[in-house]
Amino acid sequence: MNKKNISLYIPRLEDYWYEAKLQSDPNTMSYNAGYDVSYFGYHYDTGCIDFPKEKWEEVYNKRINENKFFAYIKDNDLDEFVGYCNYHYNKSKDRYECGILIESKYRGKGYSKESLNLLRNKAKENGIKSLFDNFEIDRDNTLNIFESVGFKIVKETIWKKFNKDVVGVEVKIDL
Protein backbone atom coordinates (compact mmCIF):
# COMPACT_ATOMS: atom_id res chain seq x y z
CA MET A 1 0.00 0.00 0.00
CA ASN A 2 1.36 3.40 -0.92
CA LYS A 3 2.25 5.82 1.83
CA LYS A 4 -0.51 8.37 2.28
CA ASN A 5 0.15 12.09 2.11
CA ILE A 6 -1.77 12.93 5.26
CA SER A 7 -1.56 15.49 8.02
CA LEU A 8 -3.30 16.27 11.27
CA TYR A 9 -5.54 19.31 11.10
CA ILE A 10 -6.75 21.01 14.28
CA PRO A 11 -10.35 21.92 13.43
CA ARG A 12 -11.79 25.35 14.01
CA LEU A 13 -15.28 25.58 15.44
CA GLU A 14 -16.81 25.96 11.97
CA ASP A 15 -15.13 22.70 10.89
CA TYR A 16 -17.08 20.63 13.40
CA TRP A 17 -19.58 19.75 10.67
CA TYR A 18 -17.24 16.90 9.75
CA GLU A 19 -17.22 15.38 13.24
CA ALA A 20 -21.04 15.68 13.29
CA LYS A 21 -21.18 13.94 9.90
CA LEU A 22 -19.00 11.03 11.07
CA GLN A 23 -20.85 10.56 14.34
CA SER A 24 -24.20 10.41 12.55
CA ASP A 25 -23.07 7.79 10.00
CA PRO A 26 -24.12 4.24 11.06
CA ASN A 27 -21.47 2.65 8.81
CA THR A 28 -18.68 4.69 10.39
CA MET A 29 -20.00 4.29 13.94
CA SER A 30 -21.03 0.60 13.83
CA TYR A 31 -18.03 -0.43 15.97
CA ASN A 32 -19.52 1.72 18.76
CA ALA A 33 -22.98 0.08 18.85
CA GLY A 34 -24.39 -2.07 21.62
CA TYR A 35 -22.60 -0.72 24.68
CA ASP A 36 -24.43 0.08 27.89
CA VAL A 37 -23.35 3.70 28.18
CA SER A 38 -25.33 6.74 29.13
CA TYR A 39 -23.96 9.86 27.53
CA PHE A 40 -25.74 12.54 25.58
CA GLY A 41 -27.02 11.46 22.19
CA TYR A 42 -25.67 7.88 22.12
CA HIS A 43 -27.70 5.49 19.97
CA TYR A 44 -27.39 1.94 21.32
CA ASP A 45 -28.53 0.29 18.07
CA THR A 46 -26.17 2.12 15.66
CA GLY A 47 -23.36 3.53 17.83
CA CYS A 48 -24.07 6.97 16.43
CA ILE A 49 -23.75 10.00 18.68
CA ASP A 50 -25.86 13.12 18.25
CA PHE A 51 -23.66 16.18 17.78
CA PRO A 52 -25.99 19.08 17.00
CA LYS A 53 -24.54 22.45 16.08
CA GLU A 54 -25.66 23.87 19.44
CA LYS A 55 -23.13 21.54 21.15
CA TRP A 56 -20.12 22.37 18.96
CA GLU A 57 -18.90 25.40 20.92
CA GLU A 58 -19.24 23.59 24.27
CA VAL A 59 -17.17 20.64 23.01
CA TYR A 60 -14.66 22.93 21.30
CA ASN A 61 -14.10 24.93 24.51
CA LYS A 62 -13.94 21.81 26.69
CA ARG A 63 -11.20 20.36 24.50
CA ILE A 64 -9.18 23.57 24.82
CA ASN A 65 -9.80 24.03 28.56
CA GLU A 66 -9.03 20.40 29.41
CA ASN A 67 -6.03 20.20 27.07
CA LYS A 68 -7.56 17.40 25.00
CA PHE A 69 -5.79 16.85 21.69
CA PHE A 70 -8.23 16.44 18.81
CA ALA A 71 -7.41 16.57 15.11
CA TYR A 72 -8.94 15.67 11.79
CA ILE A 73 -6.95 13.39 9.53
CA LYS A 74 -6.57 15.12 6.19
CA ASP A 75 -5.58 13.47 2.93
CA ASN A 76 -3.59 16.28 1.36
CA ASP A 77 -3.76 14.79 -2.15
CA LEU A 78 -7.56 14.52 -2.04
CA ASP A 79 -7.84 17.74 0.00
CA GLU A 80 -10.45 15.97 2.15
CA PHE A 81 -10.83 14.84 5.74
CA VAL A 82 -10.83 11.07 6.13
CA GLY A 83 -11.30 10.71 9.89
CA TYR A 84 -10.12 12.02 13.23
CA CYS A 85 -7.82 11.10 16.10
CA ASN A 86 -7.39 12.26 19.66
CA TYR A 87 -5.83 11.75 23.05
CA HIS A 88 -6.76 12.99 26.50
CA TYR A 89 -5.80 12.50 30.11
CA ASN A 90 -8.03 10.12 32.06
CA LYS A 91 -7.82 11.30 35.70
CA SER A 92 -9.44 8.21 37.19
CA LYS A 93 -6.91 5.90 35.50
CA ASP A 94 -3.99 8.38 35.66
CA ARG A 95 -3.05 7.89 32.02
CA TYR A 96 -3.45 9.23 28.51
CA GLU A 97 -5.93 7.45 26.27
CA CYS A 98 -6.16 7.78 22.52
CA GLY A 99 -8.57 7.03 19.75
CA ILE A 100 -8.77 7.01 16.00
CA LEU A 101 -11.79 6.95 13.72
CA ILE A 102 -11.58 6.55 9.95
CA GLU A 103 -14.68 7.35 7.90
CA SER A 104 -16.14 4.06 6.63
CA LYS A 105 -15.56 4.83 2.93
CA TYR A 106 -11.82 5.33 3.60
CA ARG A 107 -11.23 2.21 5.70
CA GLY A 108 -8.80 -0.38 4.41
CA LYS A 109 -6.84 2.20 2.42
CA GLY A 110 -3.86 2.68 4.75
CA TYR A 111 -4.97 5.72 6.74
CA SER A 112 -5.05 4.18 10.22
CA LYS A 113 -1.40 3.21 10.52
CA GLU A 114 -0.13 6.52 9.18
CA SER A 115 -2.55 8.44 11.40
CA LEU A 116 -1.52 6.50 14.50
CA ASN A 117 2.10 7.31 13.74
CA LEU A 118 1.26 11.02 13.47
CA LEU A 119 -0.77 10.88 16.69
CA ARG A 120 2.01 9.02 18.51
CA ASN A 121 4.57 11.60 17.35
CA LYS A 122 2.32 14.50 18.40
CA ALA A 123 1.82 12.99 21.87
CA LYS A 124 5.56 12.45 22.28
CA GLU A 125 6.24 16.01 21.11
CA ASN A 126 3.82 17.21 23.81
CA GLY A 127 5.64 15.30 26.56
CA ILE A 128 3.24 12.37 26.85
CA LYS A 129 5.06 9.23 28.08
CA SER A 130 2.55 6.57 26.99
CA LEU A 131 -0.82 6.11 25.29
CA PHE A 132 -3.55 3.53 25.86
CA ASP A 133 -6.56 2.37 23.86
CA ASN A 134 -8.99 -0.54 24.05
CA PHE A 135 -11.21 -2.45 21.65
CA GLU A 136 -12.67 -5.91 21.03
CA ILE A 137 -9.98 -8.55 20.49
CA ASP A 138 -11.82 -9.91 17.44
CA ARG A 139 -11.20 -6.65 15.56
CA ASP A 140 -8.10 -8.28 14.09
CA ASN A 141 -7.31 -5.51 11.63
CA THR A 142 -7.43 -2.90 14.40
CA LEU A 143 -5.15 -4.97 16.62
CA ASN A 144 -2.70 -5.55 13.74
CA ILE A 145 -2.53 -1.83 12.99
CA PHE A 146 -1.93 -0.86 16.62
CA GLU A 147 0.74 -3.54 17.02
CA SER A 148 2.42 -2.47 13.76
CA VAL A 149 3.16 0.98 15.24
CA GLY A 150 4.42 -0.38 18.56
CA PHE A 151 1.39 -0.85 20.82
CA LYS A 152 1.41 -3.98 22.99
CA ILE A 153 -1.49 -5.78 24.65
CA VAL A 154 -1.27 -5.12 28.38
CA LYS A 155 -4.58 -6.58 29.52
CA GLU A 156 -7.58 -8.59 28.39
CA THR A 157 -11.00 -7.72 29.74
CA ILE A 158 -14.68 -8.58 29.27
CA TRP A 159 -17.33 -6.08 28.18
CA LYS A 160 -21.02 -6.29 27.45
CA LYS A 161 -22.03 -5.56 23.88
CA PHE A 162 -25.67 -6.07 22.96
CA ASN A 163 -25.94 -7.78 26.39
CA LYS A 164 -23.40 -10.46 25.48
CA ASP A 165 -19.89 -10.86 26.85
CA VAL A 166 -17.13 -9.84 24.43
CA VAL A 167 -13.40 -10.09 25.02
CA GLY A 168 -11.54 -6.83 24.78
CA VAL A 169 -7.91 -5.84 24.91
CA GLU A 170 -6.18 -2.85 26.36
CA VAL A 171 -3.13 -1.76 24.39
CA LYS A 172 -0.30 0.58 25.36
CA ILE A 173 2.65 2.22 23.69
CA ASP A 174 5.55 3.83 25.54
CA LEU A 175 6.75 6.96 23.77
Secondary structure, DSSP 4 states (H G I P E B T S, - for coil): -PPP-EEEE---GGGTHHHHHHHT-HHHHGGGTTB----TTB-TTT--B---HHHHHHHHHHHHHTT-EEEEEEETTTTEEEEEEEEEEETTTTEEEEEEEE-GGGTTSSHHHHHHHHHHHHHHHTT--EEEEEEETT-HHHHHHHHHTT-EEEEEEEEEETTEEEEEEEEEEE-
